[in-house]
Amino acid sequence: MAAQGPRRLVAAVDRAARARGLRPGMPVAQAQGMVVDLVLAEAAPDADRAGLTRLSAWCLAYAPLVAPDPPDGIWIEIAGAAHLHGGEAGLVRDLTRRIAAGGFAVRAAVADTPGAAWAVARFGRRRGRDGRDPAREEARGGPDETRGGLVPPGAQGRELAELPLAALRLEAEAVAGLAALGVERVADLAGLARAPVRLRFGGAVLTRLDQALGHAPEPLTYLAPPETLAVRLAFPEPIGGAETLARAVAGLTAALAADLGHRDLGARRLDLVCQRVDGLPQSLSVGLARPSRSPRHLARLFADRLALIDPGYGIEAARLIAARVEPLRARQLAGTAGPAEGGEPEALAELIDRLAVRLGPRRLYRAAPVESEWPERSARRVAPLAPASGLTWPAGLPRPARLLDPPEPVQALALLPDAPPASFAWRRRRCRVARADGPERVFGEWWRSDAEISASRDYYRVEDETGARYWLFRDAPAAEGGRWWLHGLGEA
């Protein structure tokens, strides 16, 4: 509850109170009359605003442009940064899951305009960016259901048409006045003549409608991360050409690299924010496999993606932000005696960065050993430059060049109970075995589950008449009716 002069009003309600008919803004005395055992808590608006600001700062991990929207909203400009989190759907899914895990109820939406995203997140039905219902993408982890809606590009008008006028963030008096005229939906308001609406209800009603539909810009006040290294370049005349923008980015990376060098830092993530003359920002983000402050390398990473920036009627300023930095000490450069120590890792890191920009960071990984007897569990994906764990695979155990996960069933014929198969059929093709080696027995990992206490596999390396090599196993002794499976192809 909150005090408003001599009156005490309900500031917020939970789900149970809302189900009993309580609403924010009603007098506390009325609420207590409706619910006898009502539990009241004093509102702390200052603490709420501080908490929202902290949560907004945490959201900077997803995109460089984040703005709090009191009392309970956050704007995130994800254009140019969604690919770092698996696309728009992946970003929404990960963001809502992590916030819900902290005990918050979450509703999120992605749209072309802030107003449309605000409306769909609070009043709209859940849809994917391709028009499909993403209900199966939802996760649970908080006191309320986590929701995510993705409005198809350019479809905000269709998505908002059936929503109530409150979805446009209008004042309660304007909503009530329009409702008295029979105007209850956004489509009803959009169909009215604009001049009478402006004359009777003021320009704010039409401004909110235009902002939601994308007909008018909506400037937002974005957060600036504390102690963030950034450089800015303003242009005498708006620019729009790709080559001109590339030269500007090269100048920004050179200036930022100098600042990083003065602090013995290297960038791990860079955010480029271009301010258009119409007030709409365009942003790009790139991640690096290891810290770097090489101007040439940083500029090259952006050069591959500058085509994604829509200059509109021109870009009047650009800002390059080092969103994530790590210590990077100076080192000895290569001399005439040969390459400097550590030169090869730097070249590898630059190659990984360029591939990540083109293919996506999730597609780059290396296999790291895992202490497990079962082959499909003996490796895991790690970052390309992740430090070595010290584990290695046994040198005396040959393994196939390609492992099938999961193993594929085959029909095999063995002449003796523990002998390798004489022939087998795989994918409608029969192979006659010319040479074989085995068995190599592998037992189940009993500490994982009871089903693996007595599990075992007998592996055989076989070669058919054409010279092709396969890795087969039987998941139980022949006397127990074990089945044959193909687990690998070739030989490492």
N, C-alpha and C positions, 0 to 999 in steps of 0.2 A: 504494500500500500504506500501511497505518497500523499503528502499534504499539498493542497492547492488553496492557499489562503486559509480561511477557517474550515474548509471542507477536507475530508479524507476520502481519497478515491482509490480504486483498485488499479494498480499500475500494470500488473501482469498476472496471468493465471496459468496453471498447468492443465494437462489433458483432463484429469479427473474433475477439476473445477469447471472447465469449459463444458464438459458433459452434463453438469448440473445446471447449466444456464448462466454461469457467471461470465462477464466480459470485462476487458480493460476499460476504464473510464467510468464505470458505475460507482455510485457512492458505497462506502464500506458498510454503512448501516443497512442499505438494501441487500448487499451481498450476505451479511450476517443473518438477515431475516429469511433469505432463501436457503441458506445452509447453516444449521444451528451450530454444528461442530466445526465451523470453518477455522482453519489455521492461518493466521496472518503473520507476515514478516515485513519489517520496515524496508522500503526500497532504498538502494544505495546507488543512485545514478552516476555519481562520480566514479565509484569503483567499477560500475558496469562499463563506462566509457573507457577507463584505463584497461580493463580486461579485453575489450573489443580491439583496442589499439595494439595490445600485445599479440592477440590472435592474428590480426592483420599483418603484423611484422613477421610472424611465423609463416604466413602464406607467401612471403617473398621467395621462399624456396621453390615455388612453382612458376612464378612469372615476375618480371621486373616492375610491373605497374600494378600496385595494390592500393585501394582506397577504402577506409572504413566508412560504413553507411549506418550511422546510429539510428535506432538503438540496437539493432540485432542483425545487421547485414554487412557484407564485405563485397566490394567490387574487385574482380581480378581480370586484367586484360591479358588473355592467354594467346592472342595472335602472335605467331612466331615462336612461341615457347611450348606449345602443346606437344610437338613431336618429341620433346625430351622426356615425356611421360607416357608414351604410347598412344599419342593422339588425344583428341578432345574427350572421347569416352574413357580412355585410360586415366587421364588426368582427373576427371570428375570422380571416377570410381576410387582412385587412390586418395584424393583429397577428402572426400566424404567419409571414407572408411577410417582414416586416421583421426579426423575430428570426432567422429562418433565414438571411437575407442576412448576418447578423453571424457566421455559422459555427456556430450552435447547432442541435441536433436538437430539434424542437418537436412536442409533442402537446397539443392543446387540446380542451376540451369545454365545452359550456354546458348546465346543468341547473338545476333548481329548488333544489337543495341543494348545499353545498360537497362533501359526501361523495360524492354521485352524480357530480358533475363530476370529482372526483379519480379515481373508479373507472373511469368510461368513458374518460377520457383515457389511462389506463395499461393497461386490460384490455379495453375494450369495442370493438365494431365501430363503424365510422363511419356515422352516420346524420344526416339533416337534421332540423330542428325539425318539418318536416311529414312525417317518416317516410321520405323518399327518401334514397338514397345520394349524398352530395355529392362523390364521387370526382373528378368533372370540375372541381370547384371548387378542387382542391388545387394547390399551387405547389411548385416545388422550388427550393432555394437554399442548402442547408446540407449537412452530411455525412450527414444522415439525411432520410427523407421527412417533409415537413410534413403534419400531419394535423389535422383539425378535426371534432369530432362534436357534434351538437346534439340533445339528448334532448327529445322532445316534452313540453310542459307536463303535469305530473301523471303522467308515464309512467316515473318513476325505478324504481318497483317492478318493472315488466316488463323494463326494460333491465338491471337488476342481477341478476335472478333466476338467469341462467345463468353469471354471473361467479364466479371462484374466491373463497374466503374472504379471500385476501390483498387483494382489492379493497376490503375494509372497513377497512383500516389496522389490522389486529389484530396483536398480538404473535406472534412465530414460535412460541412455546410453545403459545399458544391455538390457532393454526391446526393445529399438529401433533396436539394433543390431540383436537380436533374431527375431524380426518381419521382418527384411530384409531377413532372411533365411526362412520365412514362418512359424515360430514358434510363435503362438499367444496365445495358451491355455496352461494351466498347464499340461494337458495330453500330448500335443505335446512335451513339455520339458522333461517329465518323460520317454518318449519313445526314446529319443536320447541316443547315446553312451556317457558315462560320461567323458571319457578321452578327446575327442575333445572339449567338452563344457568347461571343466576346463582349457584347454590350451588356448582357444580363449577368454573366458569371465572371467576367474579367478574362484577361489573356492567359492566366496560368493554366486554365483547363485545356485550351488548345495547344499550349506549349508542351504540356505533359503528353498529350496525344501525339504530337509531331515527333517528340523525342523518342517515344516508344516505337513508332513506326519507321524511324530513321530519316524523317524529313527535316529534322532540326538537330544540331549538335548538342551534346550534353557534356560540358566540361566537368572533369572530376579533379579533386585535389588528392594526388597520389602521395603515398608515404615515401620518404627518402630513408633508406637504411642508415643507421648511425655509423659514422666513420667509414663511409664507403668512398673508395677512390673513383673519381669520375672526371671526365673532361667534356667540354661542350664547345660546339662550333656553330656560330650563327652566320648565315649567308646574307650578303648584301641584297641579292635578288633570289627569289625562290628557285630551287633547282628541281629537276625531274629526270634528267638523263642518267642512265645506268653508269656510264663512264664517269660522269661528274660526281655521282654519289660514291663510286669506288675510290676516286681520288680523295674525297672528303674522309672516308673511312680510313684510308691509309694515313692521312694526317692525324686522325684521332688515335689510332693505334700507336703511332710513333710518340705522341704526347703522353699517352697513358703508360706506355712502356718505360718512358723516362721517369715518371712518378713512381712506378713499381720498383725500378732499379734503385732509386734513392732510399727506399724502405726495405730493400733486400726481400722483395716479395715477388711471387709469380701468380698469374691468373689461372684459376681453374674453371671459372665460368664468366662469360662476358655478355652483357645485355646492351644492345644498340636500340635506342629510342629515337625515332625521327618524328619531328613535330610538323604536321602539315599546316598550310595556311588556313584551312577550315577548322583547325583546332583538334582534329582527330589524330591520335598518335598511331604510329606504326612501329612495331618492335620486332627484334630478332634476338635469339639467344643461342650461344654456342658453348659447349662444354669441352674441356680438355682432359686428356688422359693423365697428364702430369703438369705441374706448374710450369708456366712459360711466360716470358716477357719479350719474345722475339717479335718485333713489329711486322716483319715480313710474314711470319707464320700466322699471326693473329689476323692480319688483313686478308690473307688468303682464305682463311676459314669463312669470313664474312662474304668474300667475293663470290663464293659458290652459291650463296643464298640470297643475294641482294635482289634477285628477280622477284622474290616473294613480297617485296615492299611495294605497295601501291602509292605512288607519289601524289595522286589526285591532281589538284591544281598547282602543286608545287610543295617542296619541303623548305621550310624557312630556318630550321635549326636541327642539329643532331647531337645526341649525347651518348657517350660510351661509358658504361659503368662496369667496374670490376666487382661483380656481385659476390664472388667467392675467391679468396686469395689464400695462398700458403707461403711459408718461408721458402725463399730460393736464394741461396748464397751465390756470390760471384765465383766463377771458376776460371782456370787457365784456358785460354783459347788455343786452338791447334797452331803449332809452329812449323818450322821447316823440317824438324826431325820426324814428323809424322802426326797422325791424328791425336787429338787430346783424349785423355781417358774420359770415358762417359759420352763420347761423341755418338757412338752407335745407338745407345738408348734414346738419345734426344731425337735422332732421325726416325727411330721406330715410333716414338711418341707422336711426332708430327704426322707420320703416315696414318697412325690410328685416328688422330683427330680429323684428318681429311676424309677418311673412310666413314667415320661416325657422322660427319655432316651430310654425306651423300646417302648412306645406307640406314642411318639411325643408330644410336648408341646401343640399343638392345640387341642388335645383330652382331656385335663384335664381342667376342669372349675367347677364352682359352680353357682347356680342360685341366683341372687340378686333381691330383690323386686323393682318394678317400680310403681310409682303412676299412675295407669291406671284402668279404669273401666272394660275394655275388658280383659278377662282372657289371651288371647294369647299375650297381650302386658304387662302383669303384672309382667314379669320376663325378665331378660337379663343375658347373660353369662359374667362372670367376672373371673379374675385369681383366682386360688384356695385359695390363701392367701391374696387376696385384702381386704383392711380394710372395715369394716362394714359401710354402709351409714347411719344407724340409722333408716331406714324404716323397717316396718314389715307388714305382711299381717294381716287383721282383724281376730281375733280369732273366732268370731261368724259366719263366713261364711265358711261352709265346702266346700272343693274342692276335685275333684277326684285325685287319686294317679297318673294317667297317663293322660296327656292332648294331644289331637290330634290336630296337627297344620299342615295343615288347617283342620277345621271340615269336617266330611264326611257326605254327604246327606243320609237320611233314608226316607223310606215310613212309615208314622205313621197314625194311626186311633184314633181320639179323639171323644168321644161321645158328649161332650159339647164344646162350643167355647173356653172357657178359662180353660178347664179341662186338666189334663195330659193325654197322649195317653194311650189307652187301650191295644194297641199292636203296634209293629213297626218291619220293615224288614231292616236288615243291613247285607251287604255282603252275600246276598242270604239266610239268615237265619232269620226266624220269631221268635220274642220274645213276649210272652204274659206278660203284666205288672201285677205283684201281689201287689206291694206297690209303692206309689209315694208321692212326697212332692214338693210343688211349687204353683204358679210360683215365681221366683225371677227375677224381671225386671231390665235390664241393658240398659242404654241409650247410644247412640253414642257420641263420643267426637267431638262436633261441631267445635272446634277450629282447627281440623285437616283438614277437607274438608267439602264442602257443602253437599256432599252425606250423611254425618253422622248427619246432623242437625236434621232430623226426624227419624233416625234409632233407633231401639230398639230391644231387645231380651227378651224372656220369657224362663227362665231356669227351668228345672224339674229334680229332682233326683229320679230315678226309679229303681226298683228291679224286676227282672223277676222271673218266677216260680222256677228256679234252684238256686236262691240266688245271681246271678251275678248282679252287680250294674252299672248303666250307667248315664251319664249326657247329657241330651237332651235340645235343645232349638229350639224355633220357631222364625224366624227373622222378623215377623210382626204379628199383630193380625189375627185371623182366618178369619174375615170378609174381610181383605185386601189380602187374598190369601197367607199368610205366609207359608214358607216351613220349614220342620223339619230337624234338623242336629244333629249328634252325636259329642260331643265335648270332652268327657272324659270317662274313664273307671275306675271302682273301686272307693274306697273312702279312702281319707287320714286319 
